[in-house]
Amino acid sequence: MRRVMKRVMIGSAILAVLAWASWRFVGPPRAIERAEPASDSTAVGLKAVRLYFASTSGDSLVSESRDLMEAQTLHERITALVAELDRGPSRGGVAALPPGTSVLHVYLDDRGSMTLDLSRAFQRGFRGGTSAEYLAVSSLVRTIGANAPEVKRVLLICGGAPLPTLGGHLALDRPIDVAEMP
């Protein structure tokens, strides 16, 4: 009888160890997961934006609507807008920004004042006079104002340094009021 009890105890211990090992290394039983159908991402996450380019006559701005992938942060939104301005219009109009202009940093304070740090290409690539300078700055500020309503003023800097002017005709040493940009 003692031998039978000993065998039962050893057998129970072995079964307990196997059950524990199975639970530990294989995991608890799981419910069967059903695969969800893949969502159609072609239309999801697109947002219509308004971009402003120089007119072909060079005396005003023309607007163009585009669908862009929706961005999560202000930095991503502004970066995408500037990239589209750099890419140029797909219909009528002319790119007003110097080629290669891109966003380095974006900072928005709690009063709606945004500091926009652009690549050196913005300053180095600028060619033109008073009208070209006005159109480049206006294109940028109007596009931001139309697509980022939280931005009330824009201060442009270039490569981390203050930008007193782009071409010598328009003062950029203080923020530009978005509402005053025609």
Secondary structure as UniProt FT lines:
FT   HELIX           2..26
FT   TURN            41..42
FT   TURN            44..45
FT   STRAND          46..54
FT   TURN            56..57
FT   STRAND          61..69
FT   HELIX           74..87
FT   TURN            99..100
FT   STRAND          103..108
FT   TURN            110..111
FT   STRAND          113..118
FT   HELIX           121..124
FT   HELIX           130..147
FT   TURN            149..150
FT   STRAND          153..158
FT   TURN            159..160
FT   STRAND          161..162
FT   STRAND          176..177
FT   HELIX           178..180
//
